[in-house]
Amino acid sequence: MKIIVTGGAGFIGSAVIRQLINETGHQVLNIDKLTYAGNLESLREVSVSPRYSFLQIDICDRKDVEEAFTSFQPDLIMHLAAESHVDRSIDGPAQFIHTNIFGTCNLLEIARSYARTKPDFRFHHISTDEVYGDLELDDSLFTEETPYDPSSPYSASKASSDHLVRAWQRTYGLNTVITNCSNNYGPYHFPEKLVPLVILNAMEGKPLPVYGKGEQVRDWLYVTDHARALIRVAIEGAAGNTYNIGGHNEKQNIEVVKNICSILDELRPRQDGRKYAEQITFVADRPGHDLRYAIDAGKIERELGWKPLETFATGLRKTVQWYLENQCWWEPLREKYQRERLGTKQ
């Protein structure tokens, strides 16, 4: 197959492309605007493949995207391009509305026109569990039927784009699938997110910021497991369906931070003999912060046979080890982000 991946220089998009090139025979065109979080170094290992190509394109630019469709003639698009950090959406929501809503609409219209001559063409939209809002601290889980109740500008923009994809499927008959995933972690993660931020700050002796009391619960999914799931859904998922993807790893944020500290204590002990957990610093909580997310991933396991291979323990250890061994990847990112606190504007 010929597959367009939007946002392929980002964290999850690059994992999908590495999986496609290394584990399948499909051809891949990576379309990415290369914003602050886009990094072609994450694709260095596959960039030499004759089955991989890249175009620096903004998904909001209709002419450029149409030309990419015409020249590449894709069978499938996996749409991951998005502004994705909640804190940044609090500081500047307009960019999230523009990219995540207008950009998705632009892609849908191009896909609708293209599908007139290629009826089997599929549009796979990759979304988030944050569209569902908050869960109680009980045994409840997000399912594919959970009503949407987004809390942040980011999650509201993703909820909007999900609704657009379903509308294009129902109104125009476009062949679509949607996936909503839990919190990803793993190699090549831009250090504004919790796991890489804590790893890098710990190694540099900086405070490890934890919002509120760190009691927020998230379901953690190793990015390679997610990439496998996305490819499975894109190719085998039932048209018009939604699939939730989770790691079966509910953890409080404070647990995650302490686990990272314990792994670092073992793999790279502090020279002064003290524990990394002593660097934990509690800070004011994020405005509108959801307390708990948890995914029921039963549908994708039942219908498509996917389940995660990594436990949280094995995935987190691999992640910490990767950052310890790959300073050449994350060190240059200081030019884009100094790991300062974002999302405090009211």
C-alpha positions as semicolon CSV with decimal commas, in nm:
position;residue;x (nm);y (nm);z (nm)
1;M;0,000;0,000;0,000
2;K;0,089;0,366;-0,036
3;I;0,031;0,544;0,295
4;I;0,043;0,915;0,375
5;V;0,128;0,987;0,738
6;T;0,059;1,344;0,848
7;G;0,266;1,465;1,140
8;G;0,518;1,191;1,075
9;A;0,806;1,387;1,230
10;G;0,628;1,400;1,565
11;F;0,649;1,156;1,854
12;I;0,373;0,909;1,761
13;G;0,392;0,974;1,386
14;S;0,762;0,890;1,371
15;A;0,699;0,568;1,566
16;V;0,432;0,473;1,311
17;I;0,667;0,541;1,020
18;R;0,954;0,346;1,177
19;Q;0,715;0,054;1,227
20;L;0,583;0,075;0,870
21;I;0,928;0,088;0,712
22;N;1,095;-0,167;0,939
23;E;0,813;-0,420;0,973
24;T;0,604;-0,396;0,653
25;G;0,652;-0,350;0,280
26;H;0,431;-0,042;0,248
27;Q;0,544;0,287;0,095
28;V;0,521;0,595;0,317
29;L;0,496;0,966;0,241
30;N;0,554;1,176;0,552
31;I;0,380;1,514;0,546
32;D;0,486;1,743;0,828
33;K;0,500;2,119;0,879
34;L;0,801;2,076;1,113
35;T;0,675;2,288;1,401
36;Y;0,873;2,297;1,726
37;A;0,784;1,932;1,805
38;G;0,864;1,795;1,458
39;N;1,208;1,636;1,435
40;L;1,339;1,452;1,130
41;E;1,620;1,311;1,345
42;S;1,356;1,076;1,485
43;L;1,342;0,918;1,136
44;R;1,712;0,901;1,060
45;E;1,718;0,519;1,070
46;V;1,446;0,485;0,802
47;S;1,516;0,795;0,591
48;V;1,747;0,600;0,359
49;S;1,473;0,354;0,265
50;P;1,348;0,382;-0,096
51;R;0,998;0,327;0,045
52;Y;1,013;0,649;0,252
53;S;0,973;1,007;0,133
54;F;0,910;1,341;0,304
55;L;0,739;1,667;0,213
56;Q;0,739;1,972;0,439
57;I;0,374;2,073;0,408
58;D;0,119;2,243;0,632
59;I;-0,203;2,037;0,636
60;C;-0,394;2,366;0,616
61;D;-0,241;2,438;0,273
62;R;-0,490;2,290;0,029
63;K;-0,282;2,330;-0,287
64;D;0,027;2,160;-0,148
65;V;-0,169;1,871;0,004
66;E;-0,365;1,817;-0,318
67;E;-0,042;1,803;-0,515
68;A;0,095;1,547;-0,270
69;F;-0,215;1,330;-0,321
70;T;-0,192;1,360;-0,697
71;S;0,174;1,267;-0,718
72;F;0,181;0,994;-0,450
73;Q;-0,161;0,836;-0,519
74;P;-0,216;0,701;-0,165
75;D;-0,439;0,412;-0,065
76;L;-0,463;0,538;0,292
77;I;-0,394;0,845;0,504
78;M;-0,305;0,818;0,873
79;H;-0,375;1,164;1,011
80;L;-0,166;1,239;1,320
81;A;-0,069;1,602;1,254
82;A;-0,195;1,814;1,542
83;E;-0,105;2,065;1,806
84;S;-0,108;1,837;2,108
85;H;0,012;1,988;2,436
86;V;-0,263;2,088;2,681
87;D;-0,050;2,355;2,850
88;R;0,027;2,522;2,517
89;S;-0,343;2,517;2,427
90;I;-0,417;2,711;2,746
91;D;-0,164;2,977;2,649
92;G;-0,262;2,995;2,281
93;P;-0,585;2,816;2,183
94;A;-0,621;2,974;1,838
95;Q;-0,339;2,770;1,685
96;F;-0,502;2,450;1,810
97;I;-0,833;2,549;1,652
98;H;-0,660;2,632;1,323
99;T;-0,449;2,318;1,290
100;N;-0,666;2,057;1,457
101;I;-1,006;2,165;1,323
102;F;-0,946;2,358;1,002
103;G;-0,651;2,137;0,906
104;T;-0,859;1,821;0,952
105;C;-1,144;1,971;0,751
106;N;-0,901;2,056;0,474
107;L;-0,771;1,697;0,464
108;L;-1,123;1,556;0,467
109;E;-1,228;1,768;0,170
110;I;-0,919;1,669;-0,027
111;A;-0,979;1,304;0,064
112;R;-1,345;1,326;-0,038
113;S;-1,253;1,460;-0,381
114;Y;-0,971;1,208;-0,423
115;A;-1,195;0,915;-0,320
116;R;-1,428;0,980;-0,617
117;T;-1,164;0,816;-0,838
118;K;-1,035;0,577;-0,571
119;P;-1,341;0,451;-0,378
120;D;-1,141;0,220;-0,148
121;F;-0,929;0,508;-0,016
122;R;-0,935;0,522;0,365
123;F;-0,901;0,810;0,609
124;H;-0,766;0,711;0,952
125;H;-0,798;0,985;1,212
126;I;-0,582;0,953;1,524
127;S;-0,727;1,119;1,833
128;T;-0,703;1,113;2,214
129;D;-0,891;0,988;2,519
130;E;-0,899;1,347;2,646
131;V;-1,208;1,410;2,430
132;Y;-1,409;1,211;2,686
133;G;-1,328;1,446;2,973
134;D;-1,294;1,332;3,333
135;L;-1,360;0,997;3,505
136;E;-1,442;0,933;3,867
137;L;-1,189;0,754;4,088
138;D;-1,369;0,421;4,054
139;D;-1,369;0,126;3,814
140;S;-1,530;0,314;3,523
141;L;-1,353;0,320;3,185
142;F;-1,382;0,514;2,861
143;T;-1,549;0,306;2,591
144;E;-1,614;0,389;2,227
145;E;-1,966;0,496;2,331
146;T;-1,861;0,735;2,611
147;P;-2,012;1,082;2,550
148;Y;-1,765;1,359;2,469
149;D;-1,696;1,612;2,743
150;P;-1,363;1,787;2,666
151;S;-1,208;2,015;2,928
152;S;-0,918;2,196;2,759
153;P;-0,883;2,390;2,434
154;Y;-0,668;2,102;2,307
155;S;-0,922;1,829;2,383
156;A;-1,206;2,045;2,252
157;S;-1,022;2,088;1,921
158;K;-0,963;1,713;1,895
159;A;-1,327;1,640;1,982
160;S;-1,429;1,877;1,704
161;S;-1,206;1,703;1,453
162;D;-1,344;1,362;1,556
163;H;-1,697;1,489;1,490
164;L;-1,592;1,619;1,149
165;V;-1,452;1,279;1,050
166;R;-1,775;1,106;1,152
167;A;-1,979;1,366;0,963
168;W;-1,779;1,312;0,642
169;Q;-1,833;0,937;0,680
170;R;-2,208;0,966;0,733
171;T;-2,279;1,251;0,492
172;Y;-2,039;1,174;0,208
173;G;-1,968;0,803;0,258
174;L;-1,597;0,856;0,311
175;N;-1,423;0,539;0,432
176;T;-1,301;0,642;0,777
177;V;-1,177;0,493;1,104
178;I;-1,099;0,678;1,427
179;T;-0,874;0,580;1,715
180;N;-0,862;0,739;2,061
181;C;-0,553;0,659;2,264
182;S;-0,433;0,697;2,621
183;N;-0,111;0,874;2,732
184;N;0,186;0,767;2,522
185;Y;0,546;0,747;2,641
186;G;0,870;0,615;2,494
187;P;1,176;0,718;2,289
188;Y;1,184;1,039;2,081
189;H;0,926;1,217;2,302
190;F;0,953;1,597;2,303
191;P;1,048;1,701;2,658
192;E;0,746;1,921;2,732
193;K;0,559;1,605;2,833
194;L;0,582;1,448;3,180
195;V;0,801;1,141;3,128
196;P;1,086;1,295;2,923
197;L;1,072;1,617;3,126
198;V;1,125;1,428;3,451
199;I;1,406;1,214;3,308
200;L;1,602;1,509;3,172
201;N;1,543;1,738;3,470
202;A;1,647;1,462;3,707
203;M;1,975;1,403;3,528
204;E;2,051;1,775;3,536
205;G;1,970;1,818;3,905
206;K;1,667;2,037;3,836
207;P;1,330;2,030;4,016
208;L;1,086;1,761;3,904
209;P;0,757;1,954;3,879
210;V;0,442;1,765;3,974
211;Y;0,104;1,938;3,926
212;G;-0,107;1,966;4,242
213;K;-0,051;1,659;4,459
214;G;0,025;1,435;4,162
215;E;-0,295;1,239;4,215
216;Q;-0,411;1,263;3,852
217;V;-0,454;0,914;3,705
218;R;-0,356;0,830;3,347
219;D;-0,345;0,508;3,147
220;W;0,006;0,475;3,002
221;L;0,074;0,325;2,658
222;Y;0,419;0,252;2,518
223;V;0,450;0,429;2,185
224;T;0,563;0,124;1,986
225;D;0,258;-0,067;2,106
226;H;0,045;0,226;1,994
227;A;0,211;0,233;1,652
228;R;0,133;-0,136;1,603
229;A;-0,228;-0,076;1,700
230;L;-0,265;0,218;1,463
231;I;-0,137;0,019;1,167
232;R;-0,368;-0,270;1,254
233;V;-0,672;-0,040;1,270
234;A;-0,576;0,152;0,957
235;I;-0,557;-0,163;0,746
236;E;-0,800;-0,404;0,915
237;G;-1,045;-0,187;1,114
238;A;-1,412;-0,184;1,016
239;A;-1,513;0,121;0,813
240;G;-1,693;0,387;1,014
241;N;-1,575;0,241;1,345
242;T;-1,391;0,389;1,642
243;Y;-1,132;0,194;1,841
244;N;-0,998;0,292;2,183
245;I;-0,631;0,206;2,240
246;G;-0,495;0,179;2,594
247;G;-0,206;0,022;2,778
248;H;-0,390;-0,125;3,079
249;N;-0,153;0,077;3,298
250;E;-0,338;0,319;3,526
251;K;-0,092;0,518;3,735
252;Q;-0,103;0,838;3,937
253;N;0,136;1,102;3,806
254;I;0,329;1,093;4,132
255;E;0,376;0,716;4,090
256;V;0,517;0,770;3,742
257;V;0,763;1,030;3,866
258;K;0,876;0,812;4,158
259;N;0,920;0,511;3,927
260;I;1,141;0,717;3,697
261;C;1,346;0,828;3,997
262;S;1,391;0,468;4,112
263;I;1,511;0,355;3,770
264;L;1,757;0,644;3,754
265;D;1,880;0,565;4,106
266;E;1,975;0,224;3,968
267;L;2,102;0,311;3,621
268;R;2,270;0,647;3,688
269;P;2,299;0,721;4,064
270;R;2,350;1,080;4,172
271;Q;2,713;1,155;4,248
272;D;2,623;1,288;4,592
273;G;2,457;0,958;4,685
274;R;2,112;1,114;4,736
275;K;1,791;0,992;4,573
276;Y;1,638;1,156;4,267
277;A;1,299;1,165;4,442
278;E;1,437;1,444;4,661
279;Q;1,411;1,669;4,352
280;I;1,030;1,630;4,334
281;T;0,861;1,969;4,361
282;F;0,483;2,016;4,383
283;V;0,356;2,312;4,179
284;A;0,019;2,479;4,120
285;D;-0,214;2,251;3,926
286;R;-0,305;2,307;3,562
287;P;-0,630;2,503;3,508
288;G;-0,918;2,262;3,437
289;H;-0,698;1,958;3,495
290;D;-0,891;1,630;3,450
291;L;-0,841;1,392;3,742
292;R;-0,860;1,053;3,573
293;Y;-0,850;0,892;3,228
294;A;-0,877;0,517;3,174
295;I;-0,934;0,326;2,850
296;D;-1,135;0,010;2,787
297;A;-0,934;-0,140;2,498
298;G;-1,146;-0,453;2,476
299;K;-1,291;-0,382;2,131
300;I;-0,957;-0,364;1,949
301;E;-0,843;-0,685;2,120
302;R;-1,164;-0,872;2,040
303;E;-1,202;-0,756;1,681
304;L;-0,844;-0,706;1,564
305;G;-0,636;-0,918;1,802
306;W;-0,420;-0,632;1,931
307;K;-0,298;-0,595;2,287
308;P;0,008;-0,418;2,429
309;L;0,334;-0,611;2,454
310;E;0,497;-0,381;2,709
311;T;0,402;-0,353;3,073
312;F;0,449;-0,014;3,233
313;A;0,759;-0,144;3,414
314;T;0,929;-0,276;3,100
315;G;0,829;0,020;2,883
316;L;0,939;0,281;3,135
317;R;1,278;0,115;3,186
318;K;1,333;0,107;2,808
319;T;1,236;0,474;2,789
320;V;1,472;0,589;3,065
321;Q;1,754;0,383;2,915
322;W;1,695;0,539;2,573
323;Y;1,722;0,895;2,706
324;L;2,039;0,806;2,895
325;E;2,193;0,674;2,574
326;N;2,066;0,936;2,327
327;Q;2,172;1,278;2,450
328;C;2,262;1,359;2,089
329;W;1,888;1,355;2,007
330;W;1,751;1,561;2,297
331;E;2,035;1,805;2,364
332;P;1,964;2,020;2,051
333;L;1,601;2,060;2,159
334;R;1,707;2,321;2,414
335;E;1,695;2,572;2,128
336;K;1,320;2,507;2,093
337;Y;1,218;2,455;2,455
338;Q;1,393;2,535;2,783
339;R;1,152;2,314;2,981
340;E;0,981;2,617;3,127
341;R;0,631;2,596;3,277
342;L;0,354;2,663;3,025
343;G;-0,023;2,687;3,055
344;T;-0,048;2,933;3,344
345;K;-0,229;3,212;3,161
346;Q;-0,578;3,292;3,285
